[in-house]
Amino acid sequence: MTRTLANFIDGRFTADPGPVLTFDDPSTGEPLGTVPDSGAAEIDQAVAAARRAFAEGPWPRMTVAERADVLRSIAGVLESRFPDLAAALVADTGSTVRLGPILQAGSPIAHLRDFAGMAPLLERPVSHPVDTFPGFGQWELHREPVGVVGAFTPYNFPLFMAVWKAAPALLAGNTIVLKPSPLTPVGLDELASAAAEAGLPEGVLNIVHGDRAAGEALAAHPDVDLLSFTGSTAVGRQIMAAAAANLTDVVMELGGKSPAIVLPDADAELAVRGTLYSSMMHSGQACVATTRMLVPESRYAEFCALLAERAGALVLGPATDPASDVGPVVSAAARDRIEKQIAAAVEQGARVLVGGELPAGLPEGGHYVAPTVLVDLDNTNVGAREEFFGPVLVVLSYRDIDDAVAQANDSQYGLAASVWGTDLRRAREVASRIESGLTWINEAGAADVARTPLAGRKNSGVGAELGPDGLFAYTRVKSLYTGLDTDPATRAYPLVGSRWP
């Protein structure tokens, strides 16, 4: 049974008689439903609703604690629907049934509560008493909401990323217009329904479906105060250019080609399993995936052999099959692009260690790419330069630590990295030299929403998400000084009025 989804504007789902877009089940290619192919008119309605809610509604004037309670209520509604929510997101995203319920449904619910727990960071100003000439007084640093936020969520983790944007924006007192990917819209529909049931005031959260026309209209809208985008670097540049015309602030998390440096003393099993988890999880459709494995020349053959064994054992199959380790990619277009990238890497000298052939018995219409490991290539190969955003790991060799760090940093991206080694002092020293906003040691994938920001460098992002920095990105700073010494003679005024009595 297919679903007909609608836009959510000013607290209600709207009837949209115009053109629609079909989204499918990546495991089978069968249609799951339709969404409106909205354009500028619907974006205008949503932004106007958000502006009204910000200017006239109760949301910005509620206390931070009251707003946090609403976030917890939304989490509670989603949790009450968990079995159906998880099943819907597994079908919509193609995330495997072993991983999807946790990552696609459970984590967003937990993160709503994590962001709500950050309320004390906004509850009171930071004060600095001053007792120096002229006079004495007190400085205060206040954080105020920016206003209307426009946010774009990607197809890989739709509800997850919507929460990463909407929760801090709403906690800070903003209103928001979300534009989800038309490939995986179900999570945003569930969020809108839960927000309405939880009592979020009308116009505070708005969701407009659509493709390019809706995205361009939101990016260029003059009444949006901040744009938050997660997606490819190429699209990020377009949004940033549109935002520049209105001097709109931006927060962006963009592409990555993250390195995993294996030190000479690394535990091979730990490094191989961790890097395969990172690069194959959700079919490699994660911007922080560590997809360039850098191995010392002295251990290259050993690691290739172990990778062949471990990656070769991965089971590719439908997302709903509990036996599947790796599911489909999001669309036929994504599958075709990844296959072309693999072919280009091979043409430039890479060798396919694992992958190439699809196993028998897969649903004919599904969007499958075999888990692939490419070896015998160097850092100039297109496979080591471009983001696959699919289940592909490339393995490079290095001479010494300086060479490893140089190769790791020789990339347009700087989002994440991992370092694997038993000597933690040495591993930390190497980690400090990598140009990345997030680095793991002997791990890949850990996140601490409430305390740890994610801030890409180079072409991987602008600003930060998560942690206090990510919360403060949705605020404006106001400096307030209160003079407490009422004697004019103690001020600097006589420097101008020297003849004043």
N, C-alpha and C positions, 0 to 999 in steps of 0.2 A: 504494500500500500504506500503510495507516494504522498509526500507532504507539500502543501501549498503554503509557503511562508510569505509573510507580509512585513512591510516596514513598521517600525514602532516609533511613533512621533507624538510628542506631547501627551505621553501616558496611555496611548491606545494603539492597537494594531489597526492599520489603515487598509482600506480596500483599494487595490491598485489594478485598474483595468488595462494598463498598458502592456508593453512587451515584457517577456519573462526570459530568464535563463534557467537551464536545466542543470542540476548537479547530480552526480552519480555515485554509486558504491564502487570504490577503487578495486575491491576484490573481485567484482563480477562485471563491472561496466554497466550494470542495470541502473536505470534512473531511480533516484531517491525522492526527487521533488523538484519544485521550481521556486525561484525568487524573482522579485521585480527587477527589471533592468532599469533602475532609476537613473535620473539625470539631474540637471541643475535645479529644476523646479522642486523636486523632493528634498534636495540638500538645502535649498533656501527655506523650506518649511521647517526642517529640523533645526537649522541654526537659529531661526526666528524663535522657535519654541524654547530652545536652550537659552537664548538671550533673555527672553521674558522670565523664565524660571530663575535666572541669575539676578536680574534687576528687580523683580517684583515678588518672587516666591520666597518661601521660608528657608530653603536649603542653605544658602550662604550665611543666614543669620542664626541658624541652629548652632549649638555648641559642638565642638569637635567630638566630645563624648557621645552626644546624641547621634551625630552622623556615623560614628563607629558602631553604634548599636544597630543602625539600619544595615550596615555592611554585614554584621553578624546575622541579622535576620535573613538577608538574601542567601547567605551561606546555609542557614538552616533549611530554607525552602528547597534549595538545590539538593541538600543532603537527604531530605525526605523523599526525593524522587530518584535517588541514586541508581537503582537497578536499571530503570528505563533510560536515565540520562547516560549512563555508561554504555549501554547497548547502542544507543543512537549515535554516540560519538565514535565508537568503534566502527560502525558502518559508514559514517560520514567521512572519517579521516583515513581509514585503512590501518589504523594503529592496532597492533595485535591484541587479542583478548587477554593475554597475560600482562601486557603493559598498559593498554589503553585505559581501562577503568581506573588505574592508579594515576597515570600521568595526565590523561585528558579530562577526567572528571574529579578524582579525589584531590589532586594537587590544587586546582583552582579553588575548591571549597576551603581547603586549608589555608590558602594564601589570602582569601578574603578575610579570614580571621587574623592572619599574620599582620595584614595592613591595618586592620582595626586596632590591633595592639600597639601600633605606632602612634596612636592619638596623643600620648603625652608630649611628643616632640613638637606639637603645634598648640598645646593648651595654654602656654604662657610665654610672654616675650622674654628674650635674653636681656638682662639688665646689666649696665656697667656704671656704677656711681663715679662721679668725677669731682675731685676736690683740688683743682688747680686754677691758676689765673686763666681766664677771667671768671671770677665767682665760683660757685659750685652748683652741681646739678646732677642729672642722671640721663644717660643714653639708654635707649631701648631699641632692640631689634625685633620688629614684628614681621610675621609672614602672613600674607594675605592671598586669597585665591586669584588666579590670573583672569578668570572669567569663563569664556566658552572654549572648550578644548575640542579639537577635531582629531580623531584617532583612526589609524588604519591597522587592522589586524591581519596576520598572514594565515595561510591555509594549513600550516603544519600543526599548530597547537591553538586552535581558534578560541576556545573558552579560556584556556590558560593565559594567552596573551591579552585577551580582552580584560581579564581581571588585573593583569599587571599594569594596564593603563587606566582602566576605569576606577579601580579601588583607590589608588593614591590620589587621583584627580578628584574623586568625589569626597574623600576624607578631608581634603584641603578646602572644600567648599565650592568647587567648580561645578559647572554643568558640562555635558559631553555629548558629542555626536560621533558614533562609531560607524565606520564603513568596513564591514568584513569582506574577506575574499569570497567571491561567488562560488568557489569550488567546495568550501566547507562552511556553510552558513548555519548549521543546526545549533551549534553551541551558543551563538549570539541570540538566536531565537529563544533558547531556554533561559538565557540570562535576562532577557527582557521580561519574560513571563514571571520569573522569580522576583524580579525587582518590583513589578506591579503588585504581586501578592504580598510582598514584604512592606508595602506602603511607601515606597520611594515617591516623593512628590512629582506631579506631572511636569514633563519637560526637562527633568534633571538628566535622565538617560534617554538618548534617542539613537535608533539604529536604522540606517539606510542601506539597503542592499543595492547591488549593481556592479558594473564593471568600470571601464575607463572613464565614461562620461561623469559618473558620480564621483569618482576619485579626483578627477581634474577640478570639478566644481568645488569640492571640499578643500582641496589644497590651495585654491586661488580665492577662497571666500574672504572678503574684507572684514567680516564681522566675527572671524575666528581669532582668538587671542594666542593660541598655542597649538602646534601640530605635533602629534606623536605618531611615529611610523616605525614599523618593523617589517623588513622585507629586503629585497635585493638592493645593492648599491646603485645600480642603474636607475631604478625607479626612485630611490631616495634622492638622487641628484635632481630629477624632474620635480619632485615635490619641493625640494629646497629652493629651486629656481622660482617656482610659483609663489612660495612663501616670501621670497625676497621682495617681490613687488609691493607687498603690504607690510614689510618689516615684521612679519609674524615669526615669533620664536619657534624653534624646532627642537625636538628630542628624537633621536634616531638610533635604532639598532639595526645594522646592515649586514652585509655578507661576511663570510669568514673562510679561511683555508688554514685551519689551526694546526700547528705542529705538535707532535708528541715526541719529545726527545728521550731516547733510551740511553742512559748512561752505561758505561762499560760494566758496572757492577750491578746492573738491574736484575731483578727477579724476572726471568723470561715469561713464566706463566702469568704473573700479575700484570706485566706490561702488555702482553698480547691479549689477554682476556679483557683488560680495561680499555685498550684502544679499539678492539673489535666491538665492544659494547658501545663505545662512544660513536664510532663511525657507522655502525649498522642499526643502532636503535632507531625505531620509527623509520626504517628504510633509509637512514642517513639524512632524513629531512629535518636537520637541526643546525642552526647557524653556528652553534658553539662546538659542533662535532670536531674531534681531532682526527683529521683525514690525511695528514702527512706524517708518516712515521719515520723518524730519523734514527738509524741504527748504526753503531760503530762497525767499520769495515771488518774488524776481527770477529764479529758475531753475526754478520749479515746472513751467511748461509744457515746458521742455527735458527735465526728468527724466521727466515723464509720457510724453512721446513715446518716450524711450529705453526706459523700462520696458515700454511697450506692445510695442516691437519685440523686446526680449530675453525678456520673459516669454511673449510670444506664440509664440516659437520653441521653447519647452519641449515636449518630447514626453511625453505621459502614456500609460503602458502597463503591461503585466504586469512584475513584478519580474524575471522570468527573461529578458526581451527586452533584449539589449544596446543597442537603440536607445532604451530608455526613460530619460528624464531624471528623471521623477517617477513613482513607483509608487503603489499603492493605500494607503489608510489601513487601520488594523488591523482594523476590524470594520464591519458594517452600522450598528450603533448609533452609532459614531463618525462615519461618513459622514452619517447623518441629522442628528446634532447640529450638525455643521459647516455643513451646508446651511441649517439653521434660523437659525444665527448670521449667516450671510451675508445671508439674507433680512431679518433684523431690522435689520442695519446699513443695507441699502438702504432699508428703510421709514423709517429715521431720516435719510435724505438722502444716503447714500453712492452713488457711481456705480461700476458695474463697468467698469473699464478693460480688464481681461483676465479671461477665465473665463466661467462660466455654462453653456456647452454642452459636453457630453462628446463627444470624437471618436468616429466610427464604428469598429466593429471590436473594441471592448473585450470581454473575456469577460463574459458576461451576469451571472454571479454575483459578480463582483469588487466590491470596495468602493472605488469611485473618486470623487475630487473633483477637478475641473479646477483647475489652477494659477490662482489668482485674485489680482488686484490691485484694491483698492478705493481710489478717489480722491474728492476734493471733500467730504471729511468733516472734522469737527474733533474735538478730543480728548475731547468729551463724548459722542460717538457710541459706541454699544455695541460697534461694531467696533474702536474704539481702546481700550476699557476691558477687554474680556474676552479671555481666552486662547482662540484657536481650536483650537490643537493640530492644525492641518491646514495645507495649502498655501495660506495666505492672507497677503498683505502689504497693509497699509494705508499710505497716503501722506498726510502732513499738511504744511501749510506753516507757516512762522514768519516773524515780522517782523524780529527781530534775535536776537543770541546769548542775551540774557537770556530772551527769549520761548521760544527753543528749549530752554534748560535747564529753564525752568519747566514746559513741556509734557512734557519727558522725565521729570521727577520727579513729575508729577501722575498718579500711578498707585499702586495698592495694592502693586505688585510692585517688587522691586529686585534682580533676579538678575544680569542682564548688560546690556551696552550696547556700541555701537561709535561711533566718531567718525571722520569722513572729511574730510581736508584736507591740503593740501600744506605749510602752515606748521605744522611739528610743535610748535613752542613754543605756538602758539595752540591746537592740537588737544589738547595735554597739559593746558593750563589749563582747557579745557572739560571734558575727561575727569575732572578733579579735582572738578568741581562736580556730577557725576551721582551719584545715590544708587543705586549698584549694587555688588555684590560683585566683579564681573568686568567690566573694560572693555577693549575692543580699540581700537587706533588703526590705521586703514587695513587692517583685517583683521576677520574674523568666523569664529570656530570653533577657533582655536588653543588648545591645552591642554598643560600641562606637569605631568604627574601627580606626579612626584617632588618638585617644588619649589614649585608654585603652588597654593594652596588655592582652593576654590570655596565661597564663603560668602554666601548670599543675605541680603538685608536686607528689612525690612518683612515682607510676607506671603510672601516667597520662601524663607524658610528659618530654621533654628535651628542654630547651630554651623557647622562647616566639614567639607567632604570634600576629599580630596587634599592633597598636600604634607605637610610636618611637622605642621601643625595638624590635618589630617585623620587622620593616624596617631595623634597624641596624643589624639584624641577617644576612642579605644578603650583608653585607659589611665587609671589613677587615680594621682594624685600622692601620694607618701609623702616627707615631710621627715624626715631622720635627722640627729641631732646627736651627735657623739662628743666628750666632754670629754677633752682630752689633758693638762691640768694637774691633777695629783693632790693638790695642796696645798689642803686645805679653807680655809685662810686667804685664798686668792686668790679664792674664790667670793663670792657674794652672801649666803651663809648667815649671817654675823654680823649682818645686818640684822634677822634674826628671833631668832637665839640670841645676844644680846649678852653673856650671862654664861657662855657656853661657854668652857672654858679653851683 
